Amino acid sequence: MKANHIIPVLFAVLIALVISCKKDKDEEKAGFGGSVSLILKPEHHGKPIANQTNYPDSVFLKFNQLEFPGTNVSDFDHVQIGNAGDDFVRVDGLKRGKYFIFATGFDTSITQRCFGGLGYEIAQDAGEIVLKIPITEGD
């Protein structure tokens, strides 16, 4: 008689495991391993900021988060440096999910370092996304 009670319990546990595994797969996990490219364009007061040879633009990504994680570089999951002369920083191979994007650059018109960022959720599985990242001079 005890064996008759074990079978329904095992069946219920099996169903719970299948449902929980599917839920984990359905949740979007940001990070690398995908086919999305971000073309990130830092702008100070609407003006594109080009990478300087001695001060290239830098982009910091925090995965699975839309809020600013803080100013410590170790709080971010990835850092990408731009190429001199380009007015963008390209990050390839991302998956769908939530990202906080923080950018720094040097505005030659005011000879100051500028920085800022935004939260963004990638909702596609492939392709390029161009984003303007608003940055401003620091204190």
Residue pairs with C-beta under 8 A, 6 or more apart in sequence:
28 95
28 96
28 97
28 98
29 63
29 64
29 95
29 97
30 63
30 64
30 94
30 95
30 96
30 97
30 98
30 99
30 122
31 63
31 64
31 77
31 94
31 95
31 97
32 78
32 93
32 94
32 95
33 93
33 95
34 93
34 94
34 95
34 96
34 125
34 126
35 93
35 125
35 126
35 127
36 93
36 94
36 95
36 96
36 122
36 124
36 125
36 126
36 127
36 128
36 129
37 90
37 91
37 92
37 93
37 94
37 127
37 128
37 129
38 90
38 91
38 94
38 101
38 122
38 128
38 129
38 131
39 88
39 90
39 128
39 129
39 130
39 131
40 59
40 88
40 89
40 90
40 91
40 101
40 103
40 131
40 133
41 48
41 87
41 88
41 130
41 131
41 132
41 133
42 48
42 49
42 57
42 59
42 87
42 89
42 103
42 104
42 105
42 114
42 116
42 133
42 135
43 49
43 132
43 133
43 134
43 135
44 105
44 107
44 110
44 114
44 134
44 135
44 136
44 137
45 136
47 107
47 109
48 87
49 57
49 87
49 105
49 106
49 107
49 114
49 135
50 57
50 85
50 86
50 87
51 57
51 82
51 83
51 84
51 85
51 86
51 87
51 89
51 105
52 84
52 106
52 108
53 84
55 105
55 106
55 113
56 81
56 82
56 83
56 84
57 81
57 82
57 86
57 88
57 89
57 103
57 104
57 105
57 106
58 79
58 80
58 81
58 82
58 89
58 103
58 104
58 105
59 79
59 80
59 82
59 89
59 91
59 101
59 102
59 103
59 133
60 73
60 76
60 78
60 79
60 101
60 102
60 103
60 104
60 117
61 76
61 77
61 78
61 79
61 80
61 91
61 99
61 100
61 101
61 102
62 69
62 75
62 76
62 77
62 99
62 100
62 102
63 77
63 78
63 97
63 98
63 99
64 97
64 98
65 98
65 99
65 100
65 119
66 98
66 99
66 100
66 119
66 120
66 121
67 100
67 119
68 100
68 102
68 117
69 75
69 76
69 100
73 79
76 102
78 91
80 89
80 90
80 91
81 89
82 88
82 89
82 90
88 130
89 103
94 122
95 122
95 125
96 121
96 122
96 123
96 124
96 125
97 121
97 122
98 119
98 120
98 121
99 119
99 120
99 121
99 122
100 117
100 118
100 119
100 120
101 117
101 118
101 119
101 120
101 131
101 133
102 115
102 116
102 117
103 115
103 116
103 117
103 133
103 135
104 113
104 114
104 115
104 135
105 113
105 114
105 115
105 135
106 112
106 113
106 114
107 113
107 114
107 137
110 137
112 137
112 138
113 137
113 138
114 135
114 136
114 137
114 138
115 135
115 136
115 138
116 133
116 134
116 135
116 136
117 133
117 135
118 131
118 133
118 134
120 131
122 129
